[in-house]
Amino acid sequence: MSSRTKNILKMLSVIVVLVMVLMELKIVVIPMLVVYKFWLMVVAFATLLIASK
């Protein structure tokens, strides 16, 4: 995996985590994603683990 791909995956996981934190603080509300907050955090963590290898 190239370093550009790793950087994109890391950036994607950070953006997902930031959106989930803002949703938890009720600053941003995306009704479709409210149900999947936990699983989106799990996916973001897994993406970060994959990109760090």
N, C-alpha and C positions, 0 to 999 in steps of 0.2 A: 504494500500500500504506500502510495507516495505521501510526502509530507503535506502537500496541498490538500489531499483527501482527508488526512488526519486533522488538519486545521479546520476544515469545513465541518467535519463531524463534531469536533470539540465546540465550535461556535454554535452549531445547531443544538447541542445538548445544553449549553449555557442559556440560549434563548428560550428553550422549553422550560427550564427551571425558573428563569425570571418571570415568564408568563404565569407559571403555576403559583409562584410566590405572590405576584400581584393579584391573582384570583383569590388566594387565601386571605389576603388583606382587604378584599372586596373593592379594590381600586379598578380592576378590570374584570368584567363578567362576560364570559363566553358561554352561553347556556349549553351549547352542544358538548363542551369539554368538561363541564362541572362534574359530570358523573365519572369521568375517567382520570381525575386528578392523580390518584395513586399510581395508576398504570402508566401514565405519561412520565411521572417521576422515575419509575422503574426503567422505562425505555431510555430516558435521558441518561441514567446512571450506566446502563448497559452499553449505550453508545459511547460514553466517555471511557469505559473500560476497554472497549474494542479499539478505540482510537489511540489509547495510551500504549498499546503493545508495540 
